[in-house]
Amino acid sequence: MKVPVALVAVPVLAAALAGCSVDMGGFSFVSDERGTRSSSASARVSTQEAMLTPEGECSADVSLDPSTRPLPKEIAVGITECELVRLKGKRPTDVLIGDNGRGQREVQVLYSEPANREIYMFTDNRLSRIVKPGQPEQQG
């Protein structure tokens, strides 16, 4: 029995519009001269902007958020946590996640290198302050 594409698309579209995430997994079977074997794959798609995990990785591989924008050209107040990591080109040294008592997510991202240390402070996934010892603090 064939299932109409519309019946499959409706639940996926409803989940996307609800502002939640969808975890998709699947299996494939490969047959070759060594026999049949299976493999699995999964992807996480979110309708919200990706945020950092305590391990310094982005929380979603793909964002369906309509506010998704091209990668900024430089690190500046207002960028997101994941945009910072992509601009830096490497995982942060440390990530501290909490809230400020007003229900807002606060994240401190540390990049530590032999010659310098940089702390990036985010409120609700937007860079609000940059602290580099020995330099004036940048605030938004």
Sequence and secondary structure as in RCSB ss.txt:
>XXXX:A:sequence
MKVPVALVAVPVLAAALAGCSVDMGGFSFVSDERGTRSSSASARVSTQEAMLTPEGECSADVSLDPSTRPLPKEI
AVGITECELVRLKGKRPTDVLIGDNGRGQREVQVLYSEPANREIYMFTDNRLSRIVKPGQPEQQG
>XXXX:A:secstr
    HHHHHHHHHHHHHTT EEEEEEEEEEEETTEEEEEEEEEEEESS   B TTS BS SEE  TT     SS 
 TT  HHHHHHHHTS  SEEEEEE SSS EEEEEEEE SS EEEEEEETTEEEEEE TTS  EE 
